Amino acid sequence: MTPVRDRRAELHPASPGLPDAGALGRRPRAAVVGGGIAGLTAATGLAERGVEVTVFERERYLGGRAGGWAERLPDGTGVTMSRGFHAFFRQYYNLRALLARTDPGLRRLTPVPDYPLVDALGRTDTFAGLPRTPPLNALAFALRSPTFRARDLLRLDGRRALPLAGVGVPRVYEQLDHVDAATFLSAINFPVAARHLAFEVFSRSFFADPAELSAAELATMFHLYFLGSAEGLLFDVPAEPFPRALWDPLGEYLTSRRADLRTGVSVTAVEPRPGGFLVDGELFDAVVLACDVPGLRRVVAGSPGLGTEDWRARVARLRTAPPFVVRRLWLDRPVDATRAAFLGTGGLRPLDNISVLDRYEGEARRWARRHHGSVVELHAYAAGDDPGRVAHDLDKLLHRLYPETADARVVGASTLVREDCPLFPVGGFAHRPTVETPQPGLLLAGDAIRVDLPVALMERAATTGWTAANTLLRRWGLAGHPLRSVPNHGRIALLDRLAARTGGFPAAAGR
């Protein structure tokens, strides 16, 4: 396991069993559909216990939504493109445990010293230098923030805000899942100016507008990063493009354990058979569907023999967040030396953040040095249906925030539009499919899948991947893998008890 600084982090022990499937007489065969974080985690958990694993990935690269692929600039220079910036927080224990399989010291990750947040009026919050221990971290952040004044703390509706201080999963969903995040923030009197920076940044990590996001999901995020963990509020990023830093080494690791990695292969159906499942013409003992939401819906819709009617309806009900835009620019001059590697924004729609890749990524840094330039990336979440207009507006806001870029020549540009991230809408938690399914031997994994731990985003993908593997390993009498999480309760016992007694959020505050 990777280092854990938080003494209250929870360990979820592995189930006991045989150390290797070779002792079973016949090694079970498992198909993992999807080569993203969830699928690679499940494959690792199974392959390490000697299960014969085949990974099917429709793209020609591993990593899923955290993957990368080759592109060329107009001058012929080869570059690696991806879906954009990803933050590897220190409380992502289960994801970091996966990465440590090939990088025990996690030296392929590099720390980001700060990620300032700026609003439309130029007010800036930062995370550097904050204490790590909750609730001192959140209190210090609020008191030094130019958008959160001391009297704002007195105006907060403490009773309605109690679920934030006592997050436990699934309890927080029972309390807040019927309320959208924007309504919840208004109801607790959270100041509007601070809302842009302290909360919308997290809601847009789900590629959703706060009015479309469950308040329970927002509360879980707040717990994961602020009030539930003493790992701190800063994070790491890969020091090289995702394939080189993360997934190529993990692919080699899996191959060395007899895993069969098949990229460029799209699975459209899984057919139940006596004793197993037919996938791409081959019979497997078990299947882990670790697809994104559109992919999962397609496979289940194309597999009429899978599951029950209710379960199939739950999968069909999964929704995707609105489209998002990633725009990467290779510029012929550097940005100002004072610019942060990552800048979050609030109230500057459609721009949500700016990354300066040559501040931390080796490939971008080498290009910038050769061309005396810079590599800048712009994100727009919940971007709407006109990506051309969004790209134009992103460039304008870049020039406004970083004026030195206004006269820069664009040596190369790549604009990516996707609509495949899960949406966690109001009231969706009760219907969200879980890792285990009604079909024995069929498991789900991914960041859209329910697991009753305080995890989110990439960490939820990794956690469900380990959980899917552990479920199959336990079925076959093989030893599982331990999991970790931030505490699944509030850090302050009195507030946690009060939060547990509050019941549901007042219905009048919801929709």
C-alpha positions, 0 to 999 in steps of 0.5 A: 500500500502507498503511504498514508499520512492520515491516522484516521484513514480507514483500512478495509482488510482483504478477504482471506483465501488462497494466494494463487489460482494455480492451487485451484486445479484450473485457473478461472478465466475473466474478461474485463471490458474496458481498459480505463482505471476501473478495468485496469484495476480489476485486471490487476487485482485478478491477475495478481492472484493468477486468474487468466485475464483478458482486457478488451478496450475499444480504443487503441490505448489504455487509460480510458478517460485518463488515457493519451494518444499520438497527434501531430502539430502542423509542422510534423512534430509528434505530441501526446494529446489527452482529455485534459488535466487530472489531479491525483490527490493524496487521499486517492489511496486505491488509485495510488495503490494501483500506480504503485504496482509499477512505481513503488515510490510514485516518482512518476508523479510530481507535486503541484505546489498550489492551484489558485482559484480566481473569480470574475472580479479577480479575487483569488483563493489559494491552497498553499500553506493550509493546515492539513488537519480538518476542520482547521484546513477548511476554517483557515481557507475560509478565514483567509479567503477574500470571498468569504468574510468572517460574518459569513460564518455567522450567517450559515444555517448550521442545522441545514449544513450539518450533513457537511460535518458528518458525511457517511456513505450511504447516509449522506445520500439519504439526507441530501440526494433529493436536493440539487447542489445549487439549492443546497448552497442557497439554503445554508446561506453559503456566500455567493462569491465564495460559492463560485470558488469553494464549491462550483470547482468541485461540482464541475469536476463532475462536468455538471452545473451545480443545479444538475448535481445531487447535493449528496455528491457535492457533500461527499466531495467536500468530505473527501477533500476538506472535512474528512481527510488530513492528507491535505488539499494539494495534489500530484500530477503525472510528470510525463504524458499519461501513457508513458507515466502510467499506463504503458508500465501498467500494461507491461506489468499485466502482460508479465502476469499473463494478462491478454490486453486487446486494444482496438476491440469493441465488445457489443454483447455479453452472452450468458452460457452454462458455466460462464459468458461468451465475449467476443467468441470466447468463453469466460468464467466471469466478466467485469464490465468496466465501461463508461456510461454510454458503453455500459448502456450499449453492452447491456442493451445488446445483451438481452440475456443479462440480469433482471428487468429491474437491473437493466432499467437501472443501467439504462437510467444512467445519464451522462453529463453535458459535453465538455471541451478541452482545448490545448494550444502550443504557443510560440512564446512562454506565459509569464513565469508567475503563472501557476501550473493550474488555475481554477476559475469561477464566474468566467463561463465557459472557462473552468480552468487553465493548465500550463503543461510545461510547468509539470509535464516533461514532453510539454516542457521539452517542446517549450524549451525547443520553441521558446514557447508554452503549452496551455490547456483550457477546460470548459465543463458543461459547455453546451452544444456549440464547441466552435463558439466555446473554443473562441470564448476560451481563447478570449478568456485566456487572453484576458487572464494571461494578457501575454498570450494575446499576441502569441502565435498558435503553433498548434491547437487541438480541440476535443469535445466529449460527452461520456462522463457520468452525471449524478442527478438529484435522486439518482443514488437509489437507482445507481447500479452497484458492483455486484449484479443479479447475474452471478459472475457478472460485475460492474466497475467505474466511476458511475457505479455505486460503492458505499465508501466516501470516494469520487472520480478516479478514486471511485473508478479504482475502488470499484475495480478493486471491489469487483476483483475482490468479489470474484476472488472471494467466490473462487476462494482466493485472497482479496486486496485491502482497500483504504478510504478517508473516514466514512463519518465526520471527524468531530464526534459531536457534529457527526452524531448531530448530523446522523440525527438530522434526518433528511434535508427539509423537503421545501429546500429541494425540487 
